[in-house]
Amino acid sequence: MTNLTGVIRQLKKERQRVQGEMEQLNTALAALGSLGGVGGKSTGIRAPKARRPMSVAARKRIAAAQQARWAKWKKNKRNK
């Protein structure tokens, strides 16, 4: 039973230590958050924008342009 009491005491001590560290981290985050953003408030991390779907015609134009670039590169490489 005394062993269990010692374990509980250690866990409570560890909890207090971690709570102190959390308070320090929260203070640091609050200080850093007040440095930037509009009106002194941090906007946080932005979510990535959703990618817009590309039409079939646009994909074909891009593919044709890339093929032309490769053909030009290969032609110049062959002539050297």
Backbone as CSV, one residue per row, in Angstrom:
resi,resn,N_x,N_y,N_z,CA_x,CA_y,CA_z,C_x,C_y,C_z
1,MET,0.815,-1.186,0.000,0.000,0.000,0.000,0.862,1.254,0.000
2,THR,1.988,1.213,0.713,2.856,2.384,0.766,3.476,2.667,-0.598
3,ASN,3.724,1.611,-1.377,4.271,1.782,-2.713,3.273,2.528,-3.597
4,LEU,2.006,2.180,-3.490,0.960,2.836,-4.261,0.845,4.302,-3.868
5,THR,0.968,4.592,-2.612,0.908,5.971,-2.138,2.067,6.781,-2.699
6,GLY,3.237,6.172,-2.746,4.413,6.847,-3.315,4.235,7.133,-4.796
7,VAL,3.649,6.187,-5.510,3.408,6.362,-6.941,2.423,7.508,-7.158
8,ILE,1.365,7.543,-6.373,0.368,8.613,-6.490,1.011,9.966,-6.202
9,ARG,1.847,10.020,-5.190,2.527,11.266,-4.824,3.419,11.736,-5.981
10,GLN,4.159,10.812,-6.592,5.023,11.156,-7.719,4.207,11.639,-8.914
11,LEU,3.075,10.981,-9.170,2.224,11.388,-10.288,1.669,12.795,-10.080
12,LYS,1.261,13.108,-8.850,0.749,14.447,-8.561,1.841,15.496,-8.736
13,LYS,3.057,15.149,-8.291,4.172,16.066,-8.439,4.474,16.310,-9.915
14,GLU,4.449,15.247,-10.703,4.683,15.358,-12.147,3.593,16.198,-12.819
15,ARG,2.355,16.008,-12.386,1.242,16.786,-12.942,1.447,18.271,-12.667
16,GLN,1.874,18.629,-11.485,2.120,20.036,-11.147,3.246,20.608,-12.000
17,ARG,4.282,19.808,-12.222,5.404,20.270,-13.034,4.952,20.524,-14.473
18,VAL,4.182,19.600,-15.014,3.706,19.729,-16.395,2.746,20.912,-16.520
19,GLN,1.900,21.135,-15.513,0.999,22.281,-15.555,1.788,23.590,-15.558
20,GLY,2.868,23.637,-14.811,3.726,24.831,-14.813,4.343,25.069,-16.180
21,GLU,4.805,23.985,-16.821,5.373,24.108,-18.167,4.315,24.564,-19.158
22,MET,3.088,24.043,-19.023,2.003,24.449,-19.919,1.696,25.933,-19.759
23,GLU,1.728,26.432,-18.538,1.490,27.858,-18.318,2.582,28.686,-18.988
24,GLN,3.826,28.239,-18.899,4.921,28.954,-19.554,4.751,28.947,-21.067
25,LEU,4.370,27.803,-21.617,4.152,27.716,-23.062,3.001,28.612,-23.503
26,ASN,1.917,28.627,-22.733,0.784,29.482,-23.068,1.178,30.951,-23.030
27,THR,1.987,31.335,-22.057,2.463,32.716,-21.963,3.322,33.062,-23.177
28,ALA,4.215,32.151,-23.557,5.077,32.393,-24.714,4.249,32.500,-25.987
29,LEU,3.269,31.628,-26.154,2.416,31.678,-27.343,1.605,32.970,-27.386
30,ALA,1.112,33.405,-26.253,0.350,34.650,-26.204,1.237,35.828,-26.579
31,ALA,2.480,35.822,-26.115,3.409,36.902,-26.441,3.737,36.906,-27.926
32,LEU,3.983,35.740,-28.484,4.292,35.660,-29.917,3.073,35.973,-30.763
33,GLY,1.910,35.566,-30.322,0.690,35.825,-31.077,0.353,37.293,-31.134
34,SER,0.738,38.042,-30.128,0.420,39.462,-30.113,1.363,40.264,-30.992
35,LEU,2.442,39.662,-31.480,3.401,40.388,-32.306,2.918,40.596,-33.735
36,GLY,2.173,39.661,-34.267,1.781,39.749,-35.668,0.287,39.737,-35.836
37,GLY,-0.127,39.839,-37.085,-1.548,39.775,-37.385,-2.199,41.140,-37.411
38,VAL,-3.444,41.180,-37.810,-4.204,42.409,-37.910,-4.699,42.804,-36.527
39,GLY,-4.458,44.032,-36.134,-4.925,44.507,-34.843,-4.243,43.836,-33.674
40,GLY,-3.050,43.273,-33.926,-2.311,42.640,-32.846,-2.778,41.235,-32.530
41,LYS,-3.713,40.716,-33.293,-4.185,39.354,-33.053,-3.683,38.444,-34.155
42,SER,-3.238,37.294,-33.773,-2.732,36.337,-34.739,-3.893,35.666,-35.450
43,THR,-3.744,35.501,-36.755,-4.800,34.857,-37.534,-4.667,33.347,-37.523
44,GLY,-3.525,32.844,-37.097,-3.329,31.401,-37.056,-2.870,30.869,-38.400
45,ILE,-2.903,29.581,-38.528,-2.452,28.926,-39.746,-3.625,28.826,-40.708
46,ARG,-3.372,29.214,-41.942,-4.424,29.149,-42.955,-4.581,27.732,-43.482
47,ALA,-5.800,27.393,-43.787,-6.059,26.092,-44.397,-5.654,26.170,-45.861
48,PRO,-5.119,25.095,-46.412,-4.727,25.131,-47.817,-5.946,25.307,-48.709
49,LYS,-5.743,26.065,-49.783,-6.851,26.295,-50.712,-7.170,25.000,-51.463
50,ALA,-8.426,24.830,-51.747,-8.840,23.662,-52.512,-8.391,23.852,-53.957
51,ARG,-7.922,22.805,-54.565,-7.468,22.902,-55.950,-8.666,22.930,-56.880
52,ARG,-8.597,23.845,-57.819,-9.694,23.967,-58.774,-9.527,22.914,-59.860
53,PRO,-10.609,22.286,-60.249,-10.496,21.271,-61.305,-10.134,21.926,-62.638
54,MET,-9.353,21.207,-63.433,-8.911,21.719,-64.717,-9.737,21.065,-65.817
55,SER,-10.107,21.858,-66.787,-10.920,21.326,-67.884,-10.062,20.409,-68.757
56,VAL,-10.740,19.594,-69.533,-10.047,18.670,-70.434,-9.273,19.472,-71.474
57,ALA,-9.874,20.535,-71.973,-9.215,21.360,-72.981,-7.937,21.987,-72.410
58,ALA,-7.987,22.444,-71.176,-6.804,23.041,-70.561,-5.703,22.008,-70.393
59,ARG,-6.060,20.796,-69.978,-5.055,19.736,-69.839,-4.414,19.419,-71.187
60,LYS,-5.221,19.417,-72.253,-4.684,19.143,-73.594,-3.728,20.243,-74.031
61,ARG,-4.071,21.512,-73.762,-3.189,22.621,-74.121,-1.868,22.530,-73.362
62,ILE,-1.946,22.205,-72.084,-0.736,22.090,-71.274,0.124,20.931,-71.762
63,ALA,-0.506,19.809,-72.079,0.237,18.642,-72.571,0.908,18.955,-73.913
64,ALA,0.198,19.643,-74.801,0.773,19.994,-76.100,1.950,20.945,-75.930
65,ALA,1.819,21.914,-75.036,2.910,22.855,-74.797,4.127,22.139,-74.227
66,GLN,3.903,21.192,-73.325,5.020,20.444,-72.750,5.685,19.571,-73.804
67,GLN,4.902,18.945,-74.660,5.469,18.125,-75.723,6.302,18.974,-76.671
68,ALA,5.825,20.187,-76.953,6.586,21.089,-77.822,7.903,21.489,-77.151
69,ARG,7.874,21.740,-75.859,9.118,22.083,-75.147,10.112,20.931,-75.206
70,TRP,9.633,19.703,-74.981,10.530,18.558,-75.030,11.079,18.339,-76.440
71,ALA,10.231,18.521,-77.445,10.685,18.344,-78.823,11.767,19.369,-79.153
72,LYS,11.577,20.616,-78.738,12.567,21.667,-78.980,13.869,21.338,-78.262
73,TRP,13.774,20.869,-77.017,14.962,20.536,-76.244,15.720,19.389,-76.895
74,LYS,14.980,18.345,-77.341,15.624,17.191,-77.975,16.271,17.575,-79.302
75,LYS,15.596,18.471,-80.057,16.137,18.914,-81.342,17.439,19.674,-81.119
76,ASN,17.451,20.567,-80.119,18.673,21.329,-79.839,19.782,20.420,-79.336
77,LYS,19.458,19.412,-78.587,20.453,18.495,-78.055,21.047,17.645,-79.177
78,ARG,20.234,17.272,-80.156,20.682,16.432,-81.265,21.611,17.230,-82.186
79,ASN,21.346,18.522,-82.345,22.127,19.342,-83.252,23.498,19.732,-82.697
80,LYS,23.719,19.584,-81.430,25.007,19.989,-80.833,26.092,18.990,-81.073
